[in-house]
Every structure is written in C-alpha cells, then in structure tokens.
C-alpha cells in the first residue's frame, strides 16, 4: 500500500474557505457500499438514512485558542501552534519560523509572555511558559483554523469552528463532521427512534501533518488523548443488542471507538491512542460513519477506505469534484453505509 494510491486532483475553488450561513445547509453524499450507489441529498435529509435503535456517537471536544504569534529572542517572527497542554505552564508546540529556534532559547509574545524551549523531538518542541497556558491563550491566542484555508482566523471562526455541543477544552482542531449539526437537527433527533452518545478525543496538530513514508505501513500517527464513559458504553451495547448501528460522527469518534475495542474493554476509559486505521482493518464497533471530505494522501482518507472499498471511495471523491461538492473542514458531508441503508 502506497500513499500515492490515495491521491486525487482538487481544484482550489472547491476548498470551503468559509462556513455556510447555516450549519445544516450543507450537501450530503450517501455512499451505499452494498449496492455501490452514490446518492446526492442535503444534510437536512440525514435522518432519512437512519433506522430504529441506531446510535450516533459525537466527539464533544472543544477547540482551544491554540495559535499565538510572537518572535524569537533573536528578533525573527514565529507562529506557534500548541499541540498539547502538558501541565499548567508546559506544552508541546509546533513552531513556524524562517529558522528553527535553538534549545534553551526563548520565544517572546505580546503582554510580556515568554516561553523557554526545553527540548525538541520529531518536529515538536516542549516549552515552559512564564504564565499559566490557559491565561496565555485566552489573552493572546486565536482559533487555529486549518492551514489549507490559507487565511487568518476571523470572528466567525470563533463560533463556527466549534460544534454546538463542544464541552471539553483540549483540541487544536475541530471534529468537523459535527459542524453540520445545529439545534434544529439535534432537537429533531432527541425525541426520535435513534439515540446519541458522546466520546472525547482531543484532536492534536498532528492531524494536519502529512504522512512521511510512501509505504503506508511505515507511518505512525501522533498520539491523542481520548476518553469514553460508561454511559456511552452502555448505549453501544444496547444498540448492538437491538440490531441498531453505531454511527460515528466523524473520524475522531471512529478512532476513539475502535481504539477502545482494541484494549478489549467495555468499561469506561481514559488514555492515549495512536491507532492508524487503514485498508485491511476490521472494524469492531463502528457500523457507519458520517464524515467530511478529506485531504489527498491523508490518514483520514485511508480510514474511510478501510470502512468502504478503496476504489469506491476514490470513485466517490472524483464524483464529488465533478459535482462541485465543498471540501474539507467547512465543506459538505458524506455518510458511509457499508451495509446499505435499509
């Protein structure tokens, strides 16, 4: 398996640079993998493709203001993206600069905040801030919209680059499949025949890092923190017992659910996962997946190709380009149904 097998051409104009006026205005592509059918519809019709006792599993992580701008103590400008908060004053970060700073040097930020570089490993720096990190990002940080949007974050991103059910701070990227749900969509579900549950997976900046090795199996993903509570575990058990489907809302929900299955536990759990789901993987928990359209050669494109047939996925992506679907974080959605929708 090679990364180049997961490449496709995408015109720049199909990258959704800004959100639509309303979250649920997005289009929805249905992939009926059993019949090999592609169906075009709107996101508001999403529930038409669910059935009794289905369970939707959402990721309730909340994006922090992880991007801060400053300068090196030598004067050069830097852009910092917090990868993970480790302690009250220490964090792992990515640094964008004309020249990499040295271990022991300092980064200087507005309001007299300072970060000392402690060490570097695999492109990630560990730093010590002069003040609590939550204070720093609250005062001078900005929402870390994805680099492929090729613009600075704006006021609208503070609201729209969060799901409406976001609860637990810790992510540096949004679980974008959930961005399509507004209050009306959630309220339509709550009294209905399907259920909802939550996991937490704090998405790290590694989600934007390209895979480095052409041979897929030689790549490894950055570890991310996740947790699954007992209530969600019980909801999964009930859905399975009633012959309902566990529908992961987003690849992050799917990764958390499958990581949990790999430790052979059906109890609540808090821990780390670097699970890399790719073709050949057999899903243990997830029966269907709601997701956005992903970058070429990305690990997420490989994940959905594991749930559906790779050739069918690539056919669907080429079809999406032809039909001018909107791609990536603020783009349209895809519902993958491995066993069809009936």
C-alpha positions as CSV (number, residue, x, y, z in Angstrom):
1,X,0.0,0.0,0.0
2,X,1.3,3.4,-1.0
3,X,0.4,6.9,-0.1
4,X,0.2,7.8,-3.8
5,X,-2.7,5.4,-4.2
6,X,-4.8,7.9,-2.2
7,X,-4.2,11.0,-4.3
8,X,-6.8,13.0,-6.3
9,X,-6.9,16.3,-8.0
10,X,-8.9,19.0,-6.3
11,X,-9.5,22.5,-7.8
12,X,-8.7,25.2,-5.3
13,X,-12.2,26.7,-5.7
14,X,-13.8,23.6,-4.1
15,X,-12.0,24.2,-0.8
16,X,-14.6,25.7,1.5
17,X,-12.8,28.7,2.8
18,X,-15.7,29.9,5.0
19,X,-18.7,28.3,6.6
20,X,-22.2,28.5,5.0
21,X,-24.7,30.8,6.6
22,X,-26.4,27.9,8.3
23,X,-24.7,24.8,9.6
24,X,-27.2,22.4,8.1
25,X,-27.2,24.0,4.7
26,X,-24.5,21.6,3.6
27,X,-24.9,18.9,1.0
28,X,-24.7,15.2,1.9
29,X,-23.4,12.4,-0.2
30,X,-24.6,8.9,0.7
31,X,-22.4,6.0,-0.1
32,X,-24.4,2.8,-0.2
33,X,-21.5,0.4,-0.2
34,X,-23.7,-2.7,-0.5
35,X,-25.3,-1.5,-3.8
36,X,-22.3,0.6,-4.9
37,X,-24.6,3.6,-5.2
38,X,-23.8,7.3,-4.7
39,X,-26.8,9.4,-3.7
40,X,-26.9,13.2,-3.6
41,X,-29.0,14.8,-1.0
42,X,-28.9,17.6,1.6
43,X,-27.7,17.3,5.2
44,X,-31.2,18.1,6.5
45,X,-32.2,14.7,5.0
46,X,-29.6,12.9,7.1
47,X,-32.2,11.1,9.3
48,X,-33.9,9.6,6.3
49,X,-30.9,7.2,6.2
50,X,-31.1,6.2,9.8
51,X,-33.2,3.4,11.4
52,X,-34.7,2.3,14.7
53,X,-32.1,1.8,17.5
54,X,-29.3,3.5,15.6
55,X,-26.8,5.3,17.9
56,X,-25.0,8.4,16.9
57,X,-21.7,9.0,18.7
58,X,-20.4,12.5,18.8
59,X,-17.0,13.9,19.9
60,X,-17.6,16.6,22.5
61,X,-14.1,18.0,22.4
62,X,-13.7,21.8,22.3
63,X,-11.1,23.7,20.3
64,X,-8.7,26.0,22.3
65,X,-7.2,29.2,21.1
66,X,-4.0,27.3,20.2
67,X,-2.4,29.7,17.7
68,X,-0.2,32.5,19.0
69,X,2.2,34.8,17.3
70,X,5.4,36.2,18.7
71,X,9.1,36.4,18.0
72,X,12.4,34.7,18.8
73,X,14.7,36.3,21.3
74,X,16.9,37.0,18.2
75,X,14.1,39.0,16.7
76,X,12.7,36.7,14.0
77,X,8.9,36.2,13.8
78,X,7.4,32.9,14.9
79,X,3.9,31.3,14.7
80,X,3.2,28.8,17.5
81,X,0.6,26.1,17.4
82,X,0.0,24.4,20.7
83,X,-0.1,20.6,20.1
84,X,-0.9,19.6,23.6
85,X,-1.1,21.2,27.1
86,X,1.0,19.1,29.4
87,X,0.9,20.9,32.7
88,X,-0.3,24.3,33.9
89,X,2.7,26.0,32.3
90,X,4.2,23.4,29.9
91,X,3.1,22.4,26.4
92,X,4.2,20.7,23.3
93,X,4.1,23.0,20.3
94,X,4.8,23.3,16.6
95,X,6.8,26.3,15.5
96,X,6.7,28.0,12.2
97,X,9.7,30.3,11.6
98,X,12.3,31.2,8.9
99,X,14.9,29.4,11.0
100,X,14.3,26.9,13.8
101,X,15.0,28.2,17.3
102,X,17.6,26.5,19.5
103,X,17.1,24.6,22.7
104,X,17.3,26.9,25.6
105,X,16.3,30.0,23.6
106,X,13.1,32.0,24.4
107,X,10.0,32.9,22.5
108,X,8.6,36.4,23.2
109,X,4.9,37.1,23.0
110,X,2.6,40.1,23.5
111,X,1.7,41.1,27.0
112,X,5.2,40.1,28.1
113,X,4.5,36.4,28.0
114,X,7.6,34.2,27.5
115,X,8.2,30.6,26.6
116,X,11.5,28.8,27.0
117,X,12.3,25.9,24.7
118,X,13.2,22.8,26.7
119,X,13.7,20.2,24.0
120,X,12.7,19.1,20.5
121,X,11.7,15.8,19.1
122,X,10.3,14.9,15.7
123,X,9.4,18.4,14.9
124,X,7.6,19.0,18.2
125,X,9.0,21.4,20.8
126,X,8.4,21.2,24.6
127,X,8.3,24.7,26.2
128,X,7.9,26.3,29.6
129,X,5.6,29.3,29.7
130,X,6.1,32.2,32.1
131,X,2.4,32.1,33.0
132,X,-0.5,29.6,33.0
133,X,-1.1,28.5,29.4
134,X,-4.9,28.9,29.8
135,X,-4.3,32.6,30.6
136,X,-1.9,33.0,27.7
137,X,-4.2,31.5,25.0
138,X,-7.2,33.3,26.5
139,X,-5.5,36.7,26.2
140,X,-3.4,36.4,23.0
141,X,-4.4,33.2,21.3
142,X,-6.6,32.7,18.3
143,X,-8.7,29.8,17.0
144,X,-6.4,27.5,15.0
145,X,-8.2,27.2,11.7
146,X,-6.6,24.7,9.3
147,X,-3.6,25.8,7.3
148,X,-5.2,24.9,3.9
149,X,-7.8,27.7,4.4
150,X,-4.8,30.0,3.7
151,X,-6.2,32.9,5.7
152,X,-6.2,34.4,9.2
153,X,-8.9,33.4,11.6
154,X,-11.9,35.8,11.9
155,X,-14.7,36.4,14.4
156,X,-17.0,33.9,12.6
157,X,-14.5,31.1,13.2
158,X,-14.7,31.6,17.0
159,X,-18.3,30.3,16.7
160,X,-18.4,28.1,13.6
161,X,-15.1,26.2,14.1
162,X,-16.8,24.6,17.2
163,X,-19.6,22.1,17.3
164,X,-22.7,23.3,19.1
165,X,-22.2,20.5,21.7
166,X,-18.5,21.2,22.3
167,X,-17.9,20.8,26.0
168,X,-14.3,19.7,27.0
169,X,-11.5,22.0,26.1
170,X,-8.4,20.4,24.7
171,X,-8.4,20.1,20.9
172,X,-6.4,22.1,18.4
173,X,-8.7,21.1,15.5
174,X,-12.4,20.7,15.3
175,X,-14.2,17.4,14.8
176,X,-15.6,18.8,11.6
177,X,-18.3,16.2,10.8
178,X,-20.2,17.6,13.8
179,X,-20.1,21.1,12.5
180,X,-23.2,20.4,10.3
181,X,-25.5,19.8,13.3
182,X,-27.4,22.8,14.5
183,X,-30.0,23.0,17.3
184,X,-32.8,22.1,15.0
185,X,-31.1,19.0,13.7
186,X,-30.3,17.8,17.3
187,X,-33.8,18.6,18.6
188,X,-35.3,16.5,15.7
189,X,-33.2,13.5,16.9
190,X,-33.7,13.7,20.7
191,X,-37.3,12.6,20.8
192,X,-37.0,10.1,17.9
193,X,-36.2,6.5,17.4
194,X,-32.4,6.9,17.4
195,X,-30.1,7.8,20.3
196,X,-27.0,9.9,20.8
197,X,-23.9,9.4,22.9
198,X,-20.5,11.2,23.4
199,X,-16.9,10.4,23.5
200,X,-14.0,12.8,23.9
201,X,-10.9,12.8,21.7
202,X,-8.7,15.9,21.8
203,X,-7.5,16.3,18.3
204,X,-3.9,17.3,18.0
205,X,-2.0,19.4,15.5
206,X,-0.6,16.1,14.1
207,X,-3.9,15.8,12.2
208,X,-2.5,18.3,9.7
209,X,0.9,16.7,9.4
210,X,1.5,14.8,6.1
211,X,2.5,11.2,6.2
212,X,6.2,11.0,5.5
213,X,6.8,7.4,4.3
214,X,5.5,6.4,0.8
215,X,4.9,2.9,2.2
216,X,1.7,3.4,4.3
217,X,2.6,0.8,7.0
218,X,5.8,2.6,7.8
219,X,4.0,5.6,9.1
220,X,2.9,6.3,12.6
221,X,0.3,8.8,13.8
222,X,0.8,11.2,16.8
223,X,-0.8,10.0,20.0
224,X,-4.0,11.7,21.1
225,X,-5.9,11.7,24.4
226,X,-9.4,10.2,24.5
227,X,-12.0,9.1,27.0
228,X,-15.2,7.0,26.8
229,X,-17.6,6.9,29.7
230,X,-19.8,4.1,31.0
231,X,-23.0,5.7,29.7
232,X,-21.7,5.6,26.2
233,X,-20.5,2.0,26.6
234,X,-24.0,1.0,27.8
235,X,-25.6,2.9,24.8
236,X,-23.3,0.9,22.4
237,X,-24.2,-2.4,24.0
238,X,-27.9,-1.6,23.7
239,X,-27.7,-0.5,20.1
240,X,-25.9,-3.7,19.2
241,X,-28.4,-5.8,21.1
242,X,-31.3,-4.1,19.3
243,X,-29.6,-4.6,15.9
244,X,-29.1,-0.9,15.6
245,X,-26.0,0.7,14.0
246,X,-23.3,2.6,15.8
247,X,-22.8,5.6,13.5
248,X,-19.6,7.5,14.3
249,X,-20.0,11.3,13.8
250,X,-16.5,12.0,12.4
251,X,-13.3,10.1,12.1
252,X,-12.2,11.1,15.6
253,X,-15.2,9.4,17.1
254,X,-14.5,6.3,15.0
255,X,-10.8,6.2,16.1
256,X,-11.8,6.5,19.8
257,X,-14.4,3.8,19.5
258,X,-12.0,1.4,17.7
259,X,-9.1,2.2,20.0
260,X,-11.3,1.3,22.9
261,X,-12.3,-2.0,21.3
262,X,-8.6,-2.8,20.8
263,X,-7.9,-2.9,24.5
264,X,-10.7,-5.5,25.0
265,X,-12.6,-3.4,27.5
266,X,-16.2,-2.5,27.7
267,X,-15.7,-0.3,30.7
268,X,-15.1,3.5,30.9
269,X,-11.6,4.5,29.8
270,X,-9.2,7.4,29.7
271,X,-5.9,7.1,27.9
272,X,-3.9,7.7,24.7
273,X,-4.3,6.3,21.2
274,X,-2.2,6.4,18.0
275,X,-4.4,3.9,16.2
276,X,-3.9,4.1,12.4
277,X,-6.9,2.6,10.7
278,X,-6.2,1.7,7.0
279,X,-7.4,-0.8,4.5
280,X,-7.3,-4.3,5.9
281,X,-8.5,-3.2,9.3
282,X,-11.7,-4.9,10.5
283,X,-14.0,-2.5,12.4
284,X,-15.2,-3.9,15.8
285,X,-17.6,-1.2,16.9
286,X,-18.3,1.3,14.1
287,X,-21.0,0.3,11.7
288,X,-21.3,3.5,9.7
289,X,-19.6,6.9,9.5
290,X,-20.6,10.5,8.9
291,X,-17.6,12.5,7.8
292,X,-16.4,15.4,5.7
293,X,-14.2,15.2,2.6
294,X,-10.5,14.7,3.4
295,X,-7.2,15.8,2.1
296,X,-5.4,13.7,-0.6
297,X,-2.9,11.2,0.8
298,X,-4.2,11.7,4.3
299,X,-4.5,9.1,7.0
300,X,-8.2,10.0,7.3
301,X,-8.8,9.2,3.6
302,X,-7.2,5.8,4.4
303,X,-9.5,5.3,7.4
304,X,-12.7,5.7,5.3
305,X,-11.2,3.4,2.7
306,X,-10.9,0.8,5.4
307,X,-14.7,1.1,6.1
308,X,-15.6,1.1,2.5
309,X,-13.9,-0.2,-0.6
310,X,-10.9,2.0,-1.6
311,X,-11.9,2.0,-5.3
312,X,-15.4,3.0,-4.4
313,X,-14.2,5.8,-2.1
314,X,-11.9,7.2,-4.8
315,X,-14.8,7.0,-7.3
316,X,-16.9,8.9,-4.9
317,X,-14.3,11.6,-4.4
318,X,-13.9,12.1,-8.2
319,X,-17.7,12.3,-8.4
320,X,-17.7,14.9,-5.6
321,X,-15.2,17.0,-7.6
322,X,-17.3,16.7,-10.7
323,X,-20.5,17.7,-8.9
324,X,-18.7,20.5,-7.1
325,X,-19.1,19.5,-3.5
326,X,-17.4,21.7,-1.0
327,X,-14.3,20.1,0.6
328,X,-12.6,19.9,4.0
329,X,-13.4,21.4,7.4
330,X,-16.2,23.9,6.3
331,X,-17.3,21.7,3.4
332,X,-20.0,19.2,2.8
333,X,-20.6,15.8,4.4
334,X,-20.5,12.1,3.4
335,X,-22.4,9.3,5.1
336,X,-20.7,5.9,4.5
337,X,-23.0,2.9,4.9
338,X,-21.0,-0.3,4.5
339,X,-24.2,-2.5,4.6
340,X,-26.5,-0.1,2.8
341,X,-29.3,2.0,4.4
342,X,-32.2,-0.4,4.6
